[in-house]
Amino acid sequence: MTEHTETFKLSRPLKTHSGEITALTLREPTAGAFIDYGEPFSLKTRFNADGEPDGVSFVFDNNKALARWLVDMIAESVDDLILKGMTASDFQLLRLRAANVIMAGMPEQNFSNPSAD
C-alpha cells in the first residue's frame, strides 16, 4: 500500500524557521492521531430531495484538534503558530483537503464543503 499524500499550494507563502514555503505536503495519518488528538471533525449525512442519503459533509467543530492533526500530517516542518499565519481561506481549504486525506479510503466526490451547522 502506498502512502496517500496531497500537495496544497498556499495563496501566500508561510514564513517558517527554515524560510518561506509556498506549498504544504499532507501525509496520510496513522490511527494514533485519533488517540493523541481526538476527532478532527465530524460527519453529517446529506439527503437528496427524496430524503435518501446522498453522501456526507464534514463538520469542522474542533479546530484545535484539527490543528494538531495538521502539524502531524504536514511533511514540512511547521507548528501551530506557523499555521495561524495562514490566510483564513487557505486554512478553510487546507482543512477540507486534510479531511479528504484522513478519509482517503473513500472517494473524494462523496464529501462536500463544511456544514454550516
N, CA, C and O atoms as a GROMACS GRO file, in nm:
protein
  468
    1MET      N    1   0.084  -0.117   0.000
    1MET     CA    2   0.000   0.000   0.000
    1MET      C    3   0.089   0.124   0.000
    1MET      O    4   0.182   0.134   0.080
    2THR      N    5   0.061   0.216  -0.089
    2THR     CA    6   0.140   0.338  -0.094
    2THR      C    7   0.079   0.443  -0.003
    2THR      O    8  -0.041   0.445   0.021
    3GLU      N    9   0.165   0.530   0.046
    3GLU     CA   10   0.117   0.637   0.133
    3GLU      C   11   0.041   0.740   0.050
    3GLU      O   12   0.087   0.781  -0.057
    4HIS      N   13  -0.073   0.780   0.098
    4HIS     CA   14  -0.154   0.881   0.031
    4HIS      C   15  -0.107   1.018   0.075
    4HIS      O   16  -0.105   1.048   0.195
    5THR      N   17  -0.069   1.102  -0.021
    5THR     CA   18  -0.030   1.240   0.011
    5THR      C   19  -0.103   1.335  -0.082
    5THR      O   20  -0.149   1.297  -0.190
    6GLU      N   21  -0.114   1.458  -0.038
    6GLU     CA   22  -0.175   1.565  -0.117
    6GLU      C   23  -0.086   1.687  -0.102
    6GLU      O   24  -0.037   1.717   0.007
    7THR      N   25  -0.066   1.758  -0.212
    7THR     CA   26   0.008   1.885  -0.206
    7THR      C   27  -0.092   1.999  -0.211
    7THR      O   28  -0.182   2.003  -0.295
    8PHE      N   29  -0.074   2.092  -0.119
    8PHE     CA   30  -0.163   2.207  -0.109
    8PHE      C   31  -0.081   2.332  -0.134
    8PHE      O   32   0.012   2.362  -0.060
    9LYS      N   33  -0.116   2.406  -0.240
    9LYS     CA   34  -0.046   2.531  -0.272
    9LYS      C   35  -0.109   2.645  -0.193
    9LYS      O   36  -0.231   2.662  -0.191
   10LEU      N   37  -0.024   2.721  -0.128
   10LEU     CA   38  -0.069   2.834  -0.048
   10LEU      C   39  -0.089   2.957  -0.135
   10LEU      O   40  -0.015   2.977  -0.231
   11SER      N   41  -0.186   3.038  -0.102
   11SER     CA   42  -0.208   3.161  -0.178
   11SER      C   43  -0.104   3.268  -0.141
   11SER      O   44  -0.078   3.360  -0.218
   12ARG      N   45  -0.046   3.254  -0.022
   12ARG     CA   46   0.058   3.344   0.025
   12ARG      C   47   0.161   3.259   0.100
   12ARG      O   48   0.122   3.175   0.181
   13PRO      N   49   0.291   3.278   0.075
   13PRO     CA   50   0.393   3.196   0.143
   13PRO      C   51   0.383   3.207   0.295
   13PRO      O   52   0.344   3.310   0.350
   14LEU      N   53   0.419   3.097   0.360
   14LEU     CA   54   0.428   3.095   0.506
   14LEU      C   55   0.574   3.108   0.546
   14LEU      O   56   0.661   3.045   0.486
   15LYS      N   57   0.600   3.189   0.647
   15LYS     CA   58   0.735   3.201   0.699
   15LYS      C   59   0.756   3.095   0.806
   15LYS      O   60   0.683   3.091   0.905
   16THR      N   61   0.856   3.010   0.785
   16THR     CA   62   0.888   2.905   0.882
   16THR      C   63   1.027   2.931   0.938
   16THR      O   64   1.094   3.025   0.897
   17HIS      N   65   1.069   2.848   1.030
   17HIS     CA   66   1.202   2.859   1.089
   17HIS      C   67   1.310   2.831   0.984
   17HIS      O   68   1.425   2.871   1.001
   18SER      N   69   1.273   2.761   0.876
   18SER     CA   70   1.368   2.726   0.771
   18SER      C   71   1.352   2.811   0.646
   18SER      O   72   1.413   2.780   0.543
   19GLY      N   73   1.274   2.916   0.652
   19GLY     CA   74   1.249   3.001   0.535
   19GLY      C   75   1.103   2.996   0.494
   19GLY      O   76   1.020   2.938   0.563
   20GLU      N   77   1.074   3.056   0.379
   20GLU     CA   78   0.936   3.059   0.331
   20GLU      C   79   0.902   2.932   0.255
   20GLU      O   80   0.986   2.874   0.187
   21ILE      N   81   0.776   2.889   0.269
   21ILE     CA   82   0.726   2.776   0.192
   21ILE      C   83   0.599   2.820   0.118
   21ILE      O   84   0.522   2.902   0.168
   22THR      N   85   0.580   2.766  -0.001
   22THR     CA   86   0.465   2.804  -0.084
   22THR      C   87   0.365   2.690  -0.099
   22THR      O   88   0.258   2.709  -0.157
   23ALA      N   89   0.399   2.573  -0.047
   23ALA     CA   90   0.308   2.458  -0.055
   23ALA      C   91   0.330   2.370   0.067
   23ALA      O   92   0.438   2.368   0.127
   24LEU      N   93   0.227   2.296   0.101
   24LEU     CA   94   0.233   2.201   0.212
   24LEU      C   95   0.201   2.062   0.158
   24LEU      O   96   0.110   2.045   0.077
   25THR      N   97   0.276   1.963   0.202
   25THR     CA   98   0.251   1.825   0.164
   25THR      C   99   0.184   1.754   0.280
   25THR      O  100   0.242   1.743   0.388
   26LEU      N  101   0.063   1.708   0.258
   26LEU     CA  102  -0.011   1.636   0.362
   26LEU      C  103   0.012   1.486   0.348
   26LEU      O  104  -0.010   1.429   0.242
   27ARG      N  105   0.058   1.424   0.456
   27ARG     CA  106   0.078   1.279   0.461
   27ARG      C  107  -0.043   1.214   0.525
   27ARG      O  108  -0.112   1.274   0.607
   28GLU      N  109  -0.067   1.091   0.487
   28GLU     CA  110  -0.177   1.015   0.548
   28GLU      C  111  -0.142   0.987   0.694
   28GLU      O  112  -0.035   0.934   0.722
   29PRO      N  113  -0.231   1.021   0.787
   29PRO     CA  114  -0.202   0.998   0.929
   29PRO      C  115  -0.221   0.852   0.968
   29PRO      O  116  -0.275   0.772   0.893
   30THR      N  117  -0.175   0.822   1.089
   30THR     CA  118  -0.196   0.688   1.144
   30THR      C  119  -0.312   0.694   1.243
   30THR      O  120  -0.361   0.802   1.278
   31ALA      N  121  -0.355   0.579   1.288
   31ALA     CA  122  -0.464   0.572   1.386
   31ALA      C  123  -0.425   0.638   1.516
   31ALA      O  124  -0.512   0.681   1.592
   32GLY      N  125  -0.296   0.648   1.544
   32GLY     CA  126  -0.250   0.712   1.667
   32GLY      C  127  -0.295   0.856   1.679
   32GLY      O  128  -0.311   0.907   1.790
   33ALA      N  129  -0.317   0.922   1.566
   33ALA     CA  130  -0.362   1.062   1.571
   33ALA      C  131  -0.499   1.072   1.638
   33ALA      O  132  -0.525   1.169   1.709
   34PHE      N  133  -0.586   0.974   1.616
   34PHE     CA  134  -0.717   0.976   1.683
   34PHE      C  135  -0.699   0.966   1.834
   34PHE      O  136  -0.769   1.033   1.911
   35ILE      N  137  -0.605   0.882   1.876
   35ILE     CA  138  -0.580   0.861   2.019
   35ILE      C  139  -0.515   0.985   2.080
   35ILE      O  140  -0.552   1.029   2.189
   36ASP      N  141  -0.415   1.039   2.009
   36ASP     CA  142  -0.339   1.152   2.062
   36ASP      C  143  -0.414   1.285   2.058
   36ASP      O  144  -0.400   1.366   2.149
   37TYR      N  145  -0.492   1.308   1.952
   37TYR     CA  146  -0.550   1.440   1.930
   37TYR      C  147  -0.702   1.446   1.936
   37TYR      O  148  -0.759   1.555   1.947
   38GLY      N  149  -0.770   1.333   1.930
   38GLY     CA  150  -0.916   1.331   1.928
   38GLY      C  151  -0.969   1.345   1.786
   38GLY      O  152  -0.892   1.346   1.689
   39GLU      N  153  -1.098   1.356   1.774
   39GLU     CA  154  -1.164   1.365   1.644
   39GLU      C  155  -1.139   1.502   1.582
   39GLU      O  156  -1.166   1.604   1.646
   40PRO      N  157  -1.089   1.508   1.458
   40PRO     CA  158  -1.062   1.637   1.395
   40PRO      C  159  -1.186   1.702   1.334
   40PRO      O  160  -1.185   1.822   1.307
   41PHE      N  161  -1.290   1.625   1.313
   41PHE     CA  162  -1.414   1.674   1.254
   41PHE      C  163  -1.519   1.567   1.274
   41PHE      O  164  -1.488   1.455   1.313
   42SER      N  165  -1.644   1.602   1.246
   42SER     CA  166  -1.748   1.500   1.245
   42SER      C  167  -1.810   1.498   1.105
   42SER      O  168  -1.784   1.587   1.024
   43LEU      N  169  -1.889   1.398   1.080
   43LEU     CA  170  -1.955   1.384   0.950
   43LEU      C  171  -2.105   1.396   0.969
   43LEU      O  172  -2.162   1.347   1.066
   44LYS      N  173  -2.167   1.463   0.874
   44LYS     CA  174  -2.312   1.480   0.877
   44LYS      C  175  -2.368   1.424   0.746
   44LYS      O  176  -2.322   1.461   0.638
   45THR      N  177  -2.466   1.336   0.756
   45THR     CA  178  -2.527   1.277   0.637
   45THR      C  179  -2.606   1.382   0.561
   45THR      O  180  -2.683   1.458   0.619
   46ARG      N  181  -2.585   1.384   0.429
   46ARG     CA  182  -2.665   1.471   0.340
   46ARG      C  183  -2.777   1.386   0.282
   46ARG      O  184  -2.761   1.266   0.262
   47PHE      N  185  -2.890   1.450   0.255
   47PHE     CA  186  -3.005   1.380   0.196
   47PHE      C  187  -3.046   1.451   0.068
   47PHE      O  188  -3.038   1.573   0.058
   48ASN      N  189  -3.091   1.372  -0.030
   48ASN     CA  190  -3.139   1.431  -0.155
   48ASN      C  191  -3.286   1.475  -0.138
   48ASN      O  192  -3.343   1.464  -0.029
   49ALA      N  193  -3.346   1.524  -0.246
   49ALA     CA  194  -3.483   1.575  -0.241
   49ALA      C  195  -3.584   1.468  -0.202
   49ALA      O  196  -3.692   1.499  -0.151
   50ASP      N  197  -3.551   1.340  -0.226
   50ASP     CA  198  -3.640   1.229  -0.190
   50ASP      C  199  -3.618   1.180  -0.048
   50ASP      O  200  -3.683   1.085  -0.004
   51GLY      N  201  -3.526   1.244   0.025
   51GLY     CA  202  -3.500   1.204   0.162
   51GLY      C  203  -3.403   1.088   0.175
   51GLY      O  204  -3.384   1.035   0.285
   52GLU      N  205  -3.343   1.047   0.064
   52GLU     CA  206  -3.247   0.937   0.065
   52GLU      C  207  -3.107   0.990   0.097
   52GLU      O  208  -3.073   1.101   0.056
   53PRO      N  209  -3.026   0.912   0.169
   53PRO     CA  210  -2.888   0.955   0.195
   53PRO      C  211  -2.814   0.982   0.064
   53PRO      O  212  -2.827   0.906  -0.033
   54ASP      N  213  -2.738   1.091   0.062
   54ASP     CA  214  -2.669   1.133  -0.060
   54ASP      C  215  -2.527   1.181  -0.028
   54ASP      O  216  -2.485   1.287  -0.076
   55GLY      N  217  -2.454   1.104   0.052
   55GLY     CA  218  -2.318   1.140   0.088
   55GLY      C  219  -2.311   1.204   0.226
   55GLY      O  220  -2.408   1.203   0.302
   56VAL      N  221  -2.195   1.259   0.256
   56VAL     CA  222  -2.173   1.323   0.385
   56VAL      C  223  -2.103   1.456   0.366
   56VAL      O  224  -2.038   1.481   0.265
   57SER      N  225  -2.117   1.541   0.466
   57SER     CA  226  -2.047   1.669   0.472
   57SER      C  227  -1.958   1.668   0.595
   57SER      O  228  -1.992   1.609   0.697
   58PHE      N  229  -1.843   1.733   0.584
   58PHE     CA  230  -1.756   1.750   0.700
   58PHE      C  231  -1.812   1.862   0.787
   58PHE      O  232  -1.856   1.965   0.736
   59VAL      N  233  -1.809   1.842   0.918
   59VAL     CA  234  -1.845   1.945   1.013
   59VAL      C  235  -1.720   1.970   1.097
   59VAL      O  236  -1.681   1.886   1.178
   60PHE      N  237  -1.658   2.085   1.076
   60PHE     CA  238  -1.534   2.118   1.148
   60PHE      C  239  -1.570   2.186   1.279
   60PHE      O  240  -1.582   2.308   1.286
   61ASP      N  241  -1.586   2.104   1.382
   61ASP     CA  242  -1.631   2.153   1.511
   61ASP      C  243  -1.525   2.142   1.619
   61ASP      O  244  -1.554   2.159   1.738
   62ASN      N  245  -1.398   2.114   1.577
   62ASN     CA  246  -1.289   2.102   1.673
   62ASN      C  247  -1.159   2.147   1.606
   62ASN      O  248  -1.072   2.064   1.579
   63ASN      N  249  -1.147   2.277   1.579
   63ASN     CA  250  -1.030   2.328   1.508
   63ASN      C  251  -0.900   2.311   1.585
   63ASN      O  252  -0.794   2.300   1.524
   64LYS      N  253  -0.905   2.308   1.719
   64LYS     CA  254  -0.782   2.286   1.796
   64LYS      C  255  -0.729   2.145   1.771
   64LYS      O  256  -0.609   2.128   1.751
   65ALA      N  257  -0.816   2.046   1.773
   65ALA     CA  258  -0.772   1.910   1.743
   65ALA      C  259  -0.724   1.901   1.598
   65ALA      O  260  -0.623   1.837   1.569
   66LEU      N  261  -0.797   1.964   1.507
   66LEU     CA  262  -0.758   1.961   1.366
   66LEU      C  263  -0.622   2.024   1.346
   66LEU      O  264  -0.543   1.975   1.265
   67ALA      N  265  -0.590   2.132   1.416
   67ALA     CA  266  -0.459   2.196   1.404
   67ALA      C  267  -0.348   2.099   1.446
   67ALA      O  268  -0.243   2.095   1.383
   68ARG      N  269  -0.372   2.021   1.552
   68ARG     CA  270  -0.272   1.922   1.595
   68ARG      C  271  -0.257   1.814   1.488
   68ARG      O  272  -0.145   1.770   1.461
   69TRP      N  273  -0.367   1.773   1.427
   69TRP     CA  274  -0.361   1.677   1.317
   69TRP      C  275  -0.278   1.734   1.203
   69TRP      O  276  -0.192   1.666   1.148
   70LEU      N  277  -0.303   1.860   1.166
   70LEU     CA  278  -0.232   1.922   1.055
   70LEU      C  279  -0.082   1.927   1.081
   70LEU      O  280  -0.003   1.893   0.994
   71VAL      N  281  -0.042   1.969   1.201
   71VAL     CA  282   0.100   1.973   1.235
   71VAL      C  283   0.162   1.834   1.217
   71VAL      O  284   0.273   1.822   1.166
   72ASP      N  285   0.090   1.732   1.258
   72ASP     CA  286   0.138   1.593   1.245
   72ASP      C  287   0.140   1.547   1.099
   72ASP      O  288   0.230   1.473   1.060
   73MET      N  289   0.044   1.590   1.020
   73MET     CA  290   0.030   1.544   0.882
   73MET      C  291   0.121   1.617   0.783
   73MET      O  292   0.156   1.559   0.680
   74ILE      N  293   0.159   1.740   0.811
   74ILE     CA  294   0.235   1.820   0.715
   74ILE      C  295   0.381   1.776   0.715
   74ILE      O  296   0.446   1.774   0.819
   75ALA      N  297   0.431   1.740   0.597
   75ALA     CA  298   0.568   1.690   0.583
   75ALA      C  299   0.670   1.799   0.613
   75ALA      O  300   0.775   1.772   0.671
   76GLU      N  301   0.640   1.923   0.574
   76GLU     CA  302   0.731   2.034   0.602
   76GLU      C  303   0.726   2.064   0.752
   76GLU      O  304   0.626   2.036   0.818
   77SER      N  305   0.832   2.120   0.804
   77SER     CA  306   0.840   2.147   0.947
   77SER      C  307   0.762   2.274   0.980
   77SER      O  308   0.812   2.386   0.963
   78VAL      N  309   0.640   2.257   1.029
   78VAL     CA  310   0.557   2.369   1.072
   78VAL      C  311   0.495   2.335   1.207
   78VAL      O  312   0.478   2.218   1.241
   79ASP      N  313   0.463   2.438   1.282
   79ASP     CA  314   0.392   2.417   1.408
   79ASP      C  315   0.262   2.496   1.404
   79ASP      O  316   0.233   2.564   1.306
   80ASP      N  317   0.185   2.485   1.511
   80ASP     CA  318   0.054   2.551   1.509
   80ASP      C  319   0.066   2.703   1.503
   80ASP      O  320  -0.024   2.768   1.450
   81LEU      N  321   0.173   2.761   1.555
   81LEU     CA  322   0.190   2.906   1.545
   81LEU      C  323   0.211   2.949   1.400
   81LEU      O  324   0.161   3.053   1.358
   82ILE      N  325   0.283   2.869   1.325
   82ILE     CA  326   0.303   2.899   1.183
   82ILE      C  327   0.171   2.885   1.108
   82ILE      O  328   0.139   2.967   1.022
   83LEU      N  329   0.094   2.781   1.140
   83LEU     CA  330  -0.036   2.762   1.073
   83LEU      C  331  -0.130   2.879   1.100
   83LEU      O  332  -0.212   2.913   1.015
   84LYS      N  333  -0.120   2.939   1.216
   84LYS     CA  334  -0.207   3.053   1.248
   84LYS      C  335  -0.180   3.171   1.156
   84LYS      O  336  -0.264   3.261   1.146
   85GLY      N  337  -0.066   3.174   1.090
   85GLY     CA  338  -0.032   3.282   0.997
   85GLY      C  339  -0.089   3.263   0.858
   85GLY      O  340  -0.072   3.349   0.772
   86MET      N  341  -0.156   3.150   0.834
   86MET     CA  342  -0.217   3.125   0.704
   86MET      C  343  -0.335   3.219   0.683
   86MET      O  344  -0.395   3.267   0.779
   87THR      N  345  -0.368   3.245   0.558
   87THR     CA  346  -0.491   3.319   0.532
   87THR      C  347  -0.609   3.231   0.573
   87THR      O  348  -0.600   3.108   0.572
   88ALA      N  349  -0.717   3.295   0.609
   88ALA     CA  350  -0.837   3.221   0.650
   88ALA      C  351  -0.886   3.132   0.538
   88ALA      O  352  -0.928   3.018   0.562
   89SER      N  353  -0.882   3.181   0.414
   89SER     CA  354  -0.930   3.100   0.302
   89SER      C  355  -0.840   2.979   0.280
   89SER      O  356  -0.889   2.870   0.250
   90ASP      N  357  -0.708   2.996   0.295
   90ASP     CA  358  -0.617   2.881   0.283
   90ASP      C  359  -0.648   2.779   0.392
   90ASP      O  360  -0.650   2.659   0.366
   91PHE      N  361  -0.671   2.827   0.515
   91PHE     CA  362  -0.700   2.734   0.624
   91PHE      C  363  -0.827   2.655   0.596
   91PHE      O  364  -0.831   2.534   0.618
   92GLN      N  365  -0.930   2.722   0.548
   92GLN     CA  366  -1.056   2.653   0.518
   92GLN      C  367  -1.034   2.546   0.412
   92GLN      O  368  -1.084   2.434   0.424
   93LEU      N  369  -0.960   2.580   0.308
   93LEU     CA  370  -0.933   2.483   0.200
   93LEU      C  371  -0.841   2.371   0.248
   93LEU      O  372  -0.860   2.255   0.213
   94LEU      N  373  -0.740   2.407   0.330
   94LEU     CA  374  -0.647   2.306   0.380
   94LEU      C  375  -0.717   2.204   0.468
   94LEU      O  376  -0.690   2.085   0.458
   95ARG      N  377  -0.806   2.249   0.555
   95ARG     CA  378  -0.873   2.153   0.643
   95ARG      C  379  -0.964   2.060   0.564
   95ARG      O  380  -0.978   1.943   0.600
   96LEU      N  381  -1.025   2.108   0.456
   96LEU     CA  382  -1.105   2.020   0.372
   96LEU      C  383  -1.017   1.918   0.301
   96LEU      O  384  -1.050   1.800   0.293
   97ARG      N  385  -0.902   1.965   0.250
   97ARG     CA  386  -0.808   1.874   0.185
   97ARG      C  387  -0.755   1.771   0.283
   97ARG      O  388  -0.744   1.653   0.249
   98ALA      N  389  -0.723   1.814   0.406
   98ALA     CA  390  -0.674   1.722   0.509
   98ALA      C  391  -0.781   1.619   0.544
   98ALA      O  392  -0.750   1.501   0.563
   99ALA      N  393  -0.906   1.662   0.554
   99ALA     CA  394  -1.014   1.569   0.584
   99ALA      C  395  -1.023   1.462   0.476
   99ALA      O  396  -1.048   1.345   0.507
  100ASN      N  397  -1.004   1.499   0.352
  100ASN     CA  398  -1.006   1.401   0.244
  100ASN      C  399  -0.888   1.305   0.254
  100ASN      O  400  -0.903   1.187   0.222
  101VAL      N  401  -0.772   1.353   0.296
  101VAL     CA  402  -0.657   1.265   0.316
  101VAL      C  403  -0.685   1.168   0.430
  101VAL      O  404  -0.655   1.049   0.419
  102ILE      N  405  -0.742   1.218   0.540
  102ILE     CA  406  -0.775   1.131   0.653
  102ILE      C  407  -0.873   1.023   0.609
  102ILE      O  408  -0.862   0.908   0.653
  103MET      N  409  -0.968   1.058   0.524
  103MET     CA  410  -1.069   0.963   0.478
  103MET      C  411  -1.030   0.902   0.343
  103MET      O  412  -1.119   0.867   0.265
  104ALA      N  413  -0.902   0.889   0.314
  104ALA     CA  414  -0.851   0.851   0.182
  104ALA      C  415  -0.916   0.725   0.123
  104ALA      O  416  -0.919   0.709   0.001
  105GLY      N  417  -0.967   0.638   0.206
  105GLY     CA  418  -1.027   0.517   0.153
  105GLY      C  419  -1.162   0.540   0.087
  105GLY      O  420  -1.216   0.450   0.024
  106MET      N  421  -1.216   0.662   0.101
  106MET     CA  422  -1.347   0.694   0.044
  106MET      C  423  -1.328   0.793  -0.070
  106MET      O  424  -1.246   0.884  -0.059
  107PRO      N  425  -1.401   0.778  -0.179
  107PRO     CA  426  -1.386   0.872  -0.291
  107PRO      C  427  -1.417   1.014  -0.249
  107PRO      O  428  -1.515   1.040  -0.180
  108GLU      N  429  -1.331   1.107  -0.294
  108GLU     CA  430  -1.344   1.248  -0.256
  108GLU      C  431  -1.480   1.307  -0.296
  108GLU      O  432  -1.532   1.393  -0.225
  109GLN      N  433  -1.537   1.263  -0.409
  109GLN     CA  434  -1.662   1.323  -0.455
  109GLN      C  435  -1.779   1.293  -0.363
  109GLN      O  436  -1.886   1.352  -0.382
  110ASN      N  437  -1.765   1.205  -0.265
  110ASN     CA  438  -1.874   1.179  -0.170
  110ASN      C  439  -1.879   1.282  -0.059
  110ASN      O  440  -1.973   1.282   0.021
  111PHE      N  441  -1.780   1.371  -0.054
  111PHE     CA  442  -1.772   1.469   0.053
  111PHE      C  443  -1.805   1.608  -0.002
  111PHE      O  444  -1.789   1.634  -0.121
  112SER      N  445  -1.850   1.693   0.085
  112SER     CA  446  -1.880   1.830   0.045
  112SER      C  447  -1.809   1.927   0.136
  112SER      O  448  -1.738   1.887   0.229
  113ASN      N  449  -1.828   2.053   0.110
  113ASN     CA  450  -1.770   2.157   0.194
  113ASN      C  451  -1.828   2.149   0.333
  113ASN      O  452  -1.931   2.084   0.354
  114PRO      N  453  -1.764   2.215   0.429
  114PRO     CA  454  -1.813   2.208   0.566
  114PRO      C  455  -1.959   2.248   0.579
  114PRO      O  456  -2.009   2.335   0.507
  115SER      N  457  -2.024   2.183   0.672
  115SER     CA  458  -2.163   2.215   0.701
  115SER      C  459  -2.170   2.345   0.779
  115SER      O  460  -2.079   2.378   0.854
  116ALA      N  461  -2.277   2.416   0.761
  116ALA     CA  462  -2.297   2.541   0.836
  116ALA      C  463  -2.345   2.514   0.976
  116ALA      O  464  -2.351   2.606   1.058
  117ASP      N  465  -2.378   2.390   1.007
  117ASP     CA  466  -2.431   2.355   1.141
  117ASP      C  467  -2.322   2.358   1.246
  117ASP      O  468  -2.349   2.331   1.364
   0.00000   0.00000   0.00000
